[in-house]
Amino acid sequence: MKLARHGDARSKTSSPPLDSALVETRIGSGSDHTVFLNHLGRPVINLGFTGDYGVYHSMYDDHYWMAHIGDPSFEYHIALTRIWGVVALRLANADLLPFDSVSMLRRWNNS
């Protein structure tokens, strides 16, 4: 799904993406934070960009590749840093954390 740019004629007719398209609940067994979600029941978040990366966990997965090929201007890095900052501020200033405890309890009762 392509998102329309601000001012694009399609932006007025396209609907926002569904929550299921934005939230990945299957983090996978190879994830570093699996233990927190699957065993301790702690909420986790994984923010990042997807696309044709191809060098993840290879000998080319280094700063040189990123600075020259992957994201030479580091625009994606800056954007994600800003997103993480907003998330951190929202969580730090929230009167009630936005966790779905009822859903987690249902999962535990069904397992």
Residue pairs with C-beta under 8 A, 6 or more apart in sequence:
1 17
1 21
3 14
3 17
4 10
4 11
4 14
5 11
24 46
27 33
27 34
27 37
27 44
27 46
28 34
31 46
33 44
33 46
36 42
36 44
37 43
37 44
41 104
41 108
43 99
45 87
47 80
47 83
47 84
47 87
48 80
49 76
49 80
53 70
55 61
55 65
55 70
66 74
67 74
71 77
91 97
